[in-house]
Amino acid sequence: MGILKTAIIGAAVYAGVKYITKKDPITGQSIVDELLDKAPGWVDKAKGYTEDLKNRASNAAEDLAR
């Protein structure tokens, strides 16, 4: 039963990898390519959220210190 289970999981992983790396006939990009193109923008947004959270935490600490 273990070999069958491993074979099914392996086939599912293979199909998933094949799907996300398949090139779109219209744009010529895969899902992975699109994610890699959008990643720098997401990093910039995350940095902005981090700075906002730091400012809020700092303001809350100052309010509690009073």
N, CA, C and O atoms as a Maestro MAE file, in Angstrom:
{
 s_m_m2io_version
 :::
 2.0.0
}

f_m_ct {
 s_m_title
 :::
 protein
 m_atom[264] {
  # First column is atom index #
  i_m_mmod_type
  r_m_x_coord
  r_m_y_coord
  r_m_z_coord
  i_m_residue_number
  s_m_chain_name
  s_m_pdb_residue_name
  s_m_pdb_atom_name
  i_m_atomic_number
  :::
  1 25 0.820 -1.189 0.000 1 A "MET " " N  " 7
  2 3 0.000 0.000 0.000 1 A "MET " " CA " 6
  3 2 0.864 1.253 0.000 1 A "MET " " C  " 6
  4 15 0.478 2.268 -0.579 1 A "MET " " O  " 8
  5 25 2.033 1.194 0.645 2 A "GLY " " N  " 7
  6 3 2.923 2.343 0.720 2 A "GLY " " CA " 6
  7 2 3.482 2.739 -0.633 2 A "GLY " " C  " 6
  8 15 3.638 3.926 -0.918 2 A "GLY " " O  " 8
  9 25 3.787 1.754 -1.470 3 A "ILE " " N  " 7
  10 3 4.332 2.040 -2.794 3 A "ILE " " CA " 6
  11 2 3.274 2.713 -3.663 3 A "ILE " " C  " 6
  12 15 3.580 3.647 -4.404 3 A "ILE " " O  " 8
  13 25 2.042 2.247 -3.574 4 A "LEU " " N  " 7
  14 3 0.949 2.836 -4.348 4 A "LEU " " CA " 6
  15 2 0.709 4.281 -3.912 4 A "LEU " " C  " 6
  16 15 0.528 5.165 -4.749 4 A "LEU " " O  " 8
  17 25 0.709 4.513 -2.610 5 A "LYS " " N  " 7
  18 3 0.507 5.855 -2.069 5 A "LYS " " CA " 6
  19 2 1.626 6.786 -2.541 5 A "LYS " " C  " 6
  20 15 1.360 7.914 -2.957 5 A "LYS " " O  " 8
  21 25 2.858 6.324 -2.479 6 A "THR " " N  " 7
  22 3 3.998 7.121 -2.918 6 A "THR " " CA " 6
  23 2 3.921 7.422 -4.413 6 A "THR " " C  " 6
  24 15 4.242 8.530 -4.841 6 A "THR " " O  " 8
  25 25 3.501 6.446 -5.201 7 A "ALA " " N  " 7
  26 3 3.374 6.647 -6.646 7 A "ALA " " CA " 6
  27 2 2.299 7.686 -6.962 7 A "ALA " " C  " 6
  28 15 2.483 8.512 -7.856 7 A "ALA " " O  " 8
  29 25 1.194 7.654 -6.246 8 A "ILE " " N  " 7
  30 3 0.113 8.616 -6.482 8 A "ILE " " CA " 6
  31 2 0.555 10.024 -6.098 8 A "ILE " " C  " 6
  32 15 0.289 10.982 -6.825 8 A "ILE " " O  " 8
  33 25 1.225 10.149 -4.964 9 A "ILE " " N  " 7
  34 3 1.716 11.463 -4.538 9 A "ILE " " CA " 6
  35 2 2.753 11.987 -5.529 9 A "ILE " " C  " 6
  36 15 2.740 13.168 -5.877 9 A "ILE " " O  " 8
  37 25 3.636 11.126 -5.975 10 A "GLY " " N  " 7
  38 3 4.650 11.523 -6.957 10 A "GLY " " CA " 6
  39 2 4.025 11.976 -8.259 10 A "GLY " " C  " 6
  40 15 4.472 12.959 -8.849 10 A "GLY " " O  " 8
  41 25 3.000 11.279 -8.718 11 A "ALA " " N  " 7
  42 3 2.319 11.668 -9.954 11 A "ALA " " CA " 6
  43 2 1.626 13.012 -9.788 11 A "ALA " " C  " 6
  44 15 1.623 13.823 -10.714 11 A "ALA " " O  " 8
  45 25 1.040 13.258 -8.619 12 A "ALA " " N  " 7
  46 3 0.373 14.539 -8.370 12 A "ALA " " CA " 6
  47 2 1.378 15.691 -8.344 12 A "ALA " " C  " 6
  48 15 1.116 16.764 -8.888 12 A "ALA " " O  " 8
  49 25 2.517 15.464 -7.717 13 A "VAL " " N  " 7
  50 3 3.552 16.500 -7.674 13 A "VAL " " CA " 6
  51 2 4.070 16.773 -9.074 13 A "VAL " " C  " 6
  52 15 4.253 17.932 -9.447 13 A "VAL " " O  " 8
  53 25 4.310 15.735 -9.850 14 A "TYR " " N  " 7
  54 3 4.777 15.895 -11.226 14 A "TYR " " CA " 6
  55 2 3.773 16.683 -12.052 14 A "TYR " " C  " 6
  56 15 4.161 17.582 -12.798 14 A "TYR " " O  " 8
  57 25 2.493 16.362 -11.933 15 A "ALA " " N  " 7
  58 3 1.459 17.067 -12.685 15 A "ALA " " CA " 6
  59 2 1.387 18.534 -12.269 15 A "ALA " " C  " 6
  60 15 1.202 19.410 -13.114 15 A "ALA " " O  " 8
  61 25 1.532 18.807 -10.972 16 A "GLY " " N  " 7
  62 3 1.506 20.182 -10.493 16 A "GLY " " CA " 6
  63 2 2.669 21.002 -11.026 16 A "GLY " " C  " 6
  64 15 2.485 22.134 -11.474 16 A "GLY " " O  " 8
  65 25 3.852 20.436 -10.977 17 A "VAL " " N  " 7
  66 3 5.032 21.136 -11.490 17 A "VAL " " CA " 6
  67 2 4.906 21.367 -12.985 17 A "VAL " " C  " 6
  68 15 5.242 22.441 -13.484 17 A "VAL " " O  " 8
  69 25 4.430 20.375 -13.689 18 A "LYS " " N  " 7
  70 3 4.249 20.511 -15.133 18 A "LYS " " CA " 6
  71 2 3.238 21.615 -15.454 18 A "LYS " " C  " 6
  72 15 3.421 22.363 -16.415 18 A "LYS " " O  " 8
  73 25 2.170 21.719 -14.651 19 A "TYR " " N  " 7
  74 3 1.135 22.718 -14.877 19 A "TYR " " CA " 6
  75 2 1.661 24.138 -14.648 19 A "TYR " " C  " 6
  76 15 1.415 25.031 -15.458 19 A "TYR " " O  " 8
  77 25 2.388 24.343 -13.542 20 A "ILE " " N  " 7
  78 3 2.832 25.703 -13.240 20 A "ILE " " CA " 6
  79 2 4.004 26.162 -14.104 20 A "ILE " " C  " 6
  80 15 4.286 27.358 -14.175 20 A "ILE " " O  " 8
  81 25 4.689 25.226 -14.762 21 A "THR " " N  " 7
  82 3 5.796 25.611 -15.635 21 A "THR " " CA " 6
  83 2 5.414 25.589 -17.114 21 A "THR " " C  " 6
  84 15 6.244 25.900 -17.968 21 A "THR " " O  " 8
  85 25 4.176 25.228 -17.423 22 A "LYS " " N  " 7
  86 3 3.718 25.188 -18.817 22 A "LYS " " CA " 6
  87 2 3.563 26.603 -19.351 22 A "LYS " " C  " 6
  88 15 2.953 27.449 -18.697 22 A "LYS " " O  " 8
  89 25 4.103 26.865 -20.518 23 A "LYS " " N  " 7
  90 3 4.040 28.186 -21.133 23 A "LYS " " CA " 6
  91 2 2.653 28.413 -21.745 23 A "LYS " " C  " 6
  92 15 2.086 27.528 -22.386 23 A "LYS " " O  " 8
  93 25 2.123 29.629 -21.529 24 A "ASP " " N  " 7
  94 3 0.844 30.008 -22.107 24 A "ASP " " CA " 6
  95 2 1.059 30.309 -23.590 24 A "ASP " " C  " 6
  96 15 1.994 31.034 -23.929 24 A "ASP " " O  " 8
  97 25 0.222 29.774 -24.486 25 A "PRO " " N  " 7
  98 3 0.448 30.009 -25.919 25 A "PRO " " CA " 6
  99 2 0.262 31.468 -26.326 25 A "PRO " " C  " 6
  100 15 0.845 31.897 -27.322 25 A "PRO " " O  " 8
  101 25 -0.520 32.229 -25.599 26 A "ILE " " N  " 7
  102 3 -0.770 33.620 -25.971 26 A "ILE " " CA " 6
  103 2 0.353 34.529 -25.483 26 A "ILE " " C  " 6
  104 15 0.916 35.294 -26.266 26 A "ILE " " O  " 8
  105 25 0.678 34.450 -24.206 27 A "THR " " N  " 7
  106 3 1.683 35.352 -23.631 27 A "THR " " CA " 6
  107 2 3.089 34.775 -23.656 27 A "THR " " C  " 6
  108 15 4.064 35.527 -23.627 27 A "THR " " O  " 8
  109 25 3.209 33.466 -23.707 28 A "GLY " " N  " 7
  110 3 4.521 32.827 -23.703 28 A "GLY " " CA " 6
  111 2 5.158 32.754 -22.330 28 A "GLY " " C  " 6
  112 15 6.347 32.456 -22.209 28 A "GLY " " O  " 8
  113 25 4.363 33.029 -21.276 29 A "GLN " " N  " 7
  114 3 4.879 32.976 -19.916 29 A "GLN " " CA " 6
  115 2 4.162 31.887 -19.138 29 A "GLN " " C  " 6
  116 15 3.005 31.566 -19.408 29 A "GLN " " O  " 8
  117 25 4.861 31.335 -18.183 30 A "SER " " N  " 7
  118 3 4.254 30.348 -17.297 30 A "SER " " CA " 6
  119 2 3.796 31.043 -16.021 30 A "SER " " C  " 6
  120 15 4.055 32.231 -15.827 30 A "SER " " O  " 8
  121 25 3.122 30.311 -15.163 31 A "ILE " " N  " 7
  122 3 2.678 30.855 -13.881 31 A "ILE " " CA " 6
  123 2 3.883 31.263 -13.045 31 A "ILE " " C  " 6
  124 15 3.853 32.290 -12.367 31 A "ILE " " O  " 8
  125 25 4.930 30.472 -13.090 32 A "VAL " " N  " 7
  126 3 6.151 30.780 -12.337 32 A "VAL " " CA " 6
  127 2 6.764 32.086 -12.840 32 A "VAL " " C  " 6
  128 15 7.197 32.914 -12.038 32 A "VAL " " O  " 8
  129 25 6.805 32.277 -14.159 33 A "ASP " " N  " 7
  130 3 7.351 33.511 -14.720 33 A "ASP " " CA " 6
  131 2 6.566 34.728 -14.250 33 A "ASP " " C  " 6
  132 15 7.154 35.755 -13.909 33 A "ASP " " O  " 8
  133 25 5.238 34.618 -14.231 34 A "GLU " " N  " 7
  134 3 4.401 35.723 -13.788 34 A "GLU " " CA " 6
  135 2 4.639 36.029 -12.311 34 A "GLU " " C  " 6
  136 15 4.705 37.195 -11.921 34 A "GLU " " O  " 8
  137 25 4.768 34.991 -11.493 35 A "LEU " " N  " 7
  138 3 5.030 35.201 -10.067 35 A "LEU " " CA " 6
  139 2 6.381 35.882 -9.850 35 A "LEU " " C  " 6
  140 15 6.503 36.772 -9.009 35 A "LEU " " O  " 8
  141 25 7.391 35.465 -10.605 36 A "LEU " " N  " 7
  142 3 8.716 36.071 -10.468 36 A "LEU " " CA " 6
  143 2 8.712 37.522 -10.922 36 A "LEU " " C  " 6
  144 15 9.457 38.336 -10.377 36 A "LEU " " O  " 8
  145 25 7.883 37.868 -11.916 37 A "ASP " " N  " 7
  146 3 7.788 39.245 -12.372 37 A "ASP " " CA " 6
  147 2 7.101 40.135 -11.335 37 A "ASP " " C  " 6
  148 15 7.448 41.308 -11.196 37 A "ASP " " O  " 8
  149 25 6.138 39.586 -10.614 38 A "LYS " " N  " 7
  150 3 5.370 40.369 -9.639 38 A "LYS " " CA " 6
  151 2 6.031 40.419 -8.256 38 A "LYS " " C  " 6
  152 15 5.661 41.260 -7.437 38 A "LYS " " O  " 8
  153 25 6.979 39.556 -7.984 39 A "ALA " " N  " 7
  154 3 7.588 39.447 -6.656 39 A "ALA " " CA " 6
  155 2 8.230 40.748 -6.166 39 A "ALA " " C  " 6
  156 15 8.025 41.095 -5.002 39 A "ALA " " O  " 8
  157 25 8.994 41.494 -6.980 40 A "PRO " " N  " 7
  158 3 9.591 42.733 -6.464 40 A "PRO " " CA " 6
  159 2 8.539 43.746 -5.988 40 A "PRO " " C  " 6
  160 15 8.762 44.440 -4.996 40 A "PRO " " O  " 8
  161 25 7.425 43.837 -6.666 41 A "GLY " " N  " 7
  162 3 6.358 44.743 -6.236 41 A "GLY " " CA " 6
  163 2 5.777 44.325 -4.902 41 A "GLY " " C  " 6
  164 15 5.462 45.167 -4.061 41 A "GLY " " O  " 8
  165 25 5.638 43.033 -4.711 42 A "TRP " " N  " 7
  166 3 5.122 42.523 -3.435 42 A "TRP " " CA " 6
  167 2 6.098 42.797 -2.297 42 A "TRP " " C  " 6
  168 15 5.681 43.077 -1.173 42 A "TRP " " O  " 8
  169 25 7.386 42.716 -2.582 43 A "VAL " " N  " 7
  170 3 8.395 42.994 -1.560 43 A "VAL " " CA " 6
  171 2 8.307 44.459 -1.143 43 A "VAL " " C  " 6
  172 15 8.389 44.774 0.044 43 A "VAL " " O  " 8
  173 25 8.140 45.359 -2.121 44 A "ASP " " N  " 7
  174 3 8.020 46.774 -1.798 44 A "ASP " " CA " 6
  175 2 6.781 47.050 -0.948 44 A "ASP " " C  " 6
  176 15 6.835 47.838 -0.004 44 A "ASP " " O  " 8
  177 25 5.666 46.401 -1.285 45 A "LYS " " N  " 7
  178 3 4.448 46.566 -0.493 45 A "LYS " " CA " 6
  179 2 4.657 46.052 0.927 45 A "LYS " " C  " 6
  180 15 4.211 46.677 1.889 45 A "LYS " " O  " 8
  181 25 5.326 44.930 1.056 46 A "ALA " " N  " 7
  182 3 5.566 44.348 2.376 46 A "ALA " " CA " 6
  183 2 6.446 45.275 3.215 46 A "ALA " " C  " 6
  184 15 6.231 45.406 4.420 46 A "ALA " " O  " 8
  185 25 7.429 45.914 2.596 47 A "LYS " " N  " 7
  186 3 8.278 46.850 3.322 47 A "LYS " " CA " 6
  187 2 7.458 48.039 3.822 47 A "LYS " " C  " 6
  188 15 7.668 48.519 4.936 47 A "LYS " " O  " 8
  189 25 6.522 48.511 2.992 48 A "GLY " " N  " 7
  190 3 5.657 49.606 3.405 48 A "GLY " " CA " 6
  191 2 4.793 49.220 4.589 48 A "GLY " " C  " 6
  192 15 4.638 49.999 5.529 48 A "GLY " " O  " 8
  193 25 4.225 48.015 4.550 49 A "TYR " " N  " 7
  194 3 3.415 47.535 5.666 49 A "TYR " " CA " 6
  195 2 4.251 47.378 6.930 49 A "TYR " " C  " 6
  196 15 3.778 47.658 8.031 49 A "TYR " " O  " 8
  197 25 5.492 46.931 6.770 50 A "THR " " N  " 7
  198 3 6.375 46.763 7.914 50 A "THR " " CA " 6
  199 2 6.661 48.105 8.576 50 A "THR " " C  " 6
  200 15 6.616 48.219 9.801 50 A "THR " " O  " 8
  201 25 6.952 49.113 7.772 51 A "GLU " " N  " 7
  202 3 7.214 50.447 8.317 51 A "GLU " " CA " 6
  203 2 5.977 50.989 9.024 51 A "GLU " " C  " 6
  204 15 6.090 51.582 10.097 51 A "GLU " " O  " 8
  205 25 4.806 50.794 8.442 52 A "ASP " " N  " 7
  206 3 3.556 51.245 9.050 52 A "ASP " " CA " 6
  207 2 3.333 50.554 10.392 52 A "ASP " " C  " 6
  208 15 2.943 51.194 11.368 52 A "ASP " " O  " 8
  209 25 3.578 49.257 10.435 53 A "LEU " " N  " 7
  210 3 3.403 48.504 11.671 53 A "LEU " " CA " 6
  211 2 4.397 48.962 12.742 53 A "LEU " " C  " 6
  212 15 4.038 49.058 13.916 53 A "LEU " " O  " 8
  213 25 5.628 49.242 12.353 54 A "LYS " " N  " 7
  214 3 6.615 49.742 13.305 54 A "LYS " " CA " 6
  215 2 6.181 51.093 13.875 54 A "LYS " " C  " 6
  216 15 6.310 51.344 15.073 54 A "LYS " " O  " 8
  217 25 5.666 51.955 13.002 55 A "ASN " " N  " 7
  218 3 5.208 53.268 13.469 55 A "ASN " " CA " 6
  219 2 4.040 53.126 14.432 55 A "ASN " " C  " 6
  220 15 3.994 53.813 15.452 55 A "ASN " " O  " 8
  221 25 3.101 52.251 14.123 56 A "ARG " " N  " 7
  222 3 1.955 52.041 15.007 56 A "ARG " " CA " 6
  223 2 2.395 51.482 16.359 56 A "ARG " " C  " 6
  224 15 1.895 51.903 17.402 56 A "ARG " " O  " 8
  225 25 3.327 50.539 16.337 57 A "ALA " " N  " 7
  226 3 3.824 49.955 17.584 57 A "ALA " " CA " 6
  227 2 4.558 51.006 18.404 57 A "ALA " " C  " 6
  228 15 4.417 51.051 19.626 57 A "ALA " " O  " 8
  229 25 5.331 51.841 17.748 58 A "SER " " N  " 7
  230 3 6.050 52.907 18.436 58 A "SER " " CA " 6
  231 2 5.071 53.896 19.066 58 A "SER " " C  " 6
  232 15 5.258 54.316 20.208 58 A "SER " " O  " 8
  233 25 4.032 54.265 18.327 59 A "ASN " " N  " 7
  234 3 3.029 55.189 18.849 59 A "ASN " " CA " 6
  235 2 2.278 54.566 20.023 59 A "ASN " " C  " 6
  236 15 1.990 55.249 21.006 59 A "ASN " " O  " 8
  237 25 1.967 53.305 19.931 60 A "ALA " " N  " 7
  238 3 1.262 52.622 21.017 60 A "ALA " " CA " 6
  239 2 2.149 52.552 22.264 60 A "ALA " " C  " 6
  240 15 1.662 52.729 23.380 60 A "ALA " " O  " 8
  241 25 3.429 52.297 22.081 61 A "ALA " " N  " 7
  242 3 4.360 52.242 23.217 61 A "ALA " " CA " 6
  243 2 4.466 53.603 23.873 61 A "ALA " " C  " 6
  244 15 4.518 53.694 25.100 61 A "ALA " " O  " 8
  245 25 4.500 54.673 23.074 62 A "GLU " " N  " 7
  246 3 4.566 56.025 23.635 62 A "GLU " " CA " 6
  247 2 3.294 56.351 24.414 62 A "GLU " " C  " 6
  248 15 3.356 56.969 25.477 62 A "GLU " " O  " 8
  249 25 2.143 55.936 23.888 63 A "ASP " " N  " 7
  250 3 0.869 56.188 24.576 63 A "ASP " " CA " 6
  251 2 0.800 55.437 25.901 63 A "ASP " " C  " 6
  252 15 0.267 55.953 26.883 63 A "ASP " " O  " 8
  253 25 1.329 54.241 25.929 64 A "LEU " " N  " 7
  254 3 1.296 53.453 27.175 64 A "LEU " " CA " 6
  255 2 2.303 53.989 28.191 64 A "LEU " " C  " 6
  256 15 2.106 53.826 29.395 64 A "LEU " " O  " 8
  257 25 3.364 54.616 27.731 65 A "ALA " " N  " 7
  258 3 4.397 55.125 28.628 65 A "ALA " " CA " 6
  259 2 3.924 56.387 29.358 65 A "ALA " " C  " 6
  260 15 4.478 56.737 30.401 65 A "ALA " " O  " 8
  261 25 2.932 57.055 28.835 66 A "ARG " " N  " 7
  262 3 2.454 58.301 29.452 66 A "ARG " " CA " 6
  263 2 1.688 58.048 30.692 66 A "ARG " " C  " 6
  264 15 1.219 58.990 31.330 66 A "ARG " " O  " 8
  :::
 }
 m_bond[263] {
  # First column is bond index #
  i_m_from
  i_m_to
  i_m_order
  :::
  1 1 2 1
  2 2 3 1
  3 3 4 2
  4 3 5 1
  5 5 6 1
  6 6 7 1
  7 7 8 2
  8 7 9 1
  9 9 10 1
  10 10 11 1
  11 11 12 2
  12 11 13 1
  13 13 14 1
  14 14 15 1
  15 15 16 2
  16 15 17 1
  17 17 18 1
  18 18 19 1
  19 19 20 2
  20 19 21 1
  21 21 22 1
  22 22 23 1
  23 23 24 2
  24 23 25 1
  25 25 26 1
  26 26 27 1
  27 27 28 2
  28 27 29 1
  29 29 30 1
  30 30 31 1
  31 31 32 2
  32 31 33 1
  33 33 34 1
  34 34 35 1
  35 35 36 2
  36 35 37 1
  37 37 38 1
  38 38 39 1
  39 39 40 2
  40 39 41 1
  41 41 42 1
  42 42 43 1
  43 43 44 2
  44 43 45 1
  45 45 46 1
  46 46 47 1
  47 47 48 2
  48 47 49 1
  49 49 50 1
  50 50 51 1
  51 51 52 2
  52 51 53 1
  53 53 54 1
  54 54 55 1
  55 55 56 2
  56 55 57 1
  57 57 58 1
  58 58 59 1
  59 59 60 2
  60 59 61 1
  61 61 62 1
  62 62 63 1
  63 63 64 2
  64 63 65 1
  65 65 66 1
  66 66 67 1
  67 67 68 2
  68 67 69 1
  69 69 70 1
  70 70 71 1
  71 71 72 2
  72 71 73 1
  73 73 74 1
  74 74 75 1
  75 75 76 2
  76 75 77 1
  77 77 78 1
  78 78 79 1
  79 79 80 2
  80 79 81 1
  81 81 82 1
  82 82 83 1
  83 83 84 2
  84 83 85 1
  85 85 86 1
  86 86 87 1
  87 87 88 2
  88 87 89 1
  89 89 90 1
  90 90 91 1
  91 91 92 2
  92 91 93 1
  93 93 94 1
  94 94 95 1
  95 95 96 2
  96 95 97 1
  97 97 98 1
  98 98 99 1
  99 99 100 2
  100 99 101 1
  101 101 102 1
  102 102 103 1
  103 103 104 2
  104 103 105 1
  105 105 106 1
  106 106 107 1
  107 107 108 2
  108 107 109 1
  109 109 110 1
  110 110 111 1
  111 111 112 2
  112 111 113 1
  113 113 114 1
  114 114 115 1
  115 115 116 2
  116 115 117 1
  117 117 118 1
  118 118 119 1
  119 119 120 2
  120 119 121 1
  121 121 122 1
  122 122 123 1
  123 123 124 2
  124 123 125 1
  125 125 126 1
  126 126 127 1
  127 127 128 2
  128 127 129 1
  129 129 130 1
  130 130 131 1
  131 131 132 2
  132 131 133 1
  133 133 134 1
  134 134 135 1
  135 135 136 2
  136 135 137 1
  137 137 138 1
  138 138 139 1
  139 139 140 2
  140 139 141 1
  141 141 142 1
  142 142 143 1
  143 143 144 2
  144 143 145 1
  145 145 146 1
  146 146 147 1
  147 147 148 2
  148 147 149 1
  149 149 150 1
  150 150 151 1
  151 151 152 2
  152 151 153 1
  153 153 154 1
  154 154 155 1
  155 155 156 2
  156 155 157 1
  157 157 158 1
  158 158 159 1
  159 159 160 2
  160 159 161 1
  161 161 162 1
  162 162 163 1
  163 163 164 2
  164 163 165 1
  165 165 166 1
  166 166 167 1
  167 167 168 2
  168 167 169 1
  169 169 170 1
  170 170 171 1
  171 171 172 2
  172 171 173 1
  173 173 174 1
  174 174 175 1
  175 175 176 2
  176 175 177 1
  177 177 178 1
  178 178 179 1
  179 179 180 2
  180 179 181 1
  181 181 182 1
  182 182 183 1
  183 183 184 2
  184 183 185 1
  185 185 186 1
  186 186 187 1
  187 187 188 2
  188 187 189 1
  189 189 190 1
  190 190 191 1
  191 191 192 2
  192 191 193 1
  193 193 194 1
  194 194 195 1
  195 195 196 2
  196 195 197 1
  197 197 198 1
  198 198 199 1
  199 199 200 2
  200 199 201 1
  201 201 202 1
  202 202 203 1
  203 203 204 2
  204 203 205 1
  205 205 206 1
  206 206 207 1
  207 207 208 2
  208 207 209 1
  209 209 210 1
  210 210 211 1
  211 211 212 2
  212 211 213 1
  213 213 214 1
  214 214 215 1
  215 215 216 2
  216 215 217 1
  217 217 218 1
  218 218 219 1
  219 219 220 2
  220 219 221 1
  221 221 222 1
  222 222 223 1
  223 223 224 2
  224 223 225 1
  225 225 226 1
  226 226 227 1
  227 227 228 2
  228 227 229 1
  229 229 230 1
  230 230 231 1
  231 231 232 2
  232 231 233 1
  233 233 234 1
  234 234 235 1
  235 235 236 2
  236 235 237 1
  237 237 238 1
  238 238 239 1
  239 239 240 2
  240 239 241 1
  241 241 242 1
  242 242 243 1
  243 243 244 2
  244 243 245 1
  245 245 246 1
  246 246 247 1
  247 247 248 2
  248 247 249 1
  249 249 250 1
  250 250 251 1
  251 251 252 2
  252 251 253 1
  253 253 254 1
  254 254 255 1
  255 255 256 2
  256 255 257 1
  257 257 258 1
  258 258 259 1
  259 259 260 2
  260 259 261 1
  261 261 262 1
  262 262 263 1
  263 263 264 2
  :::
 }
}
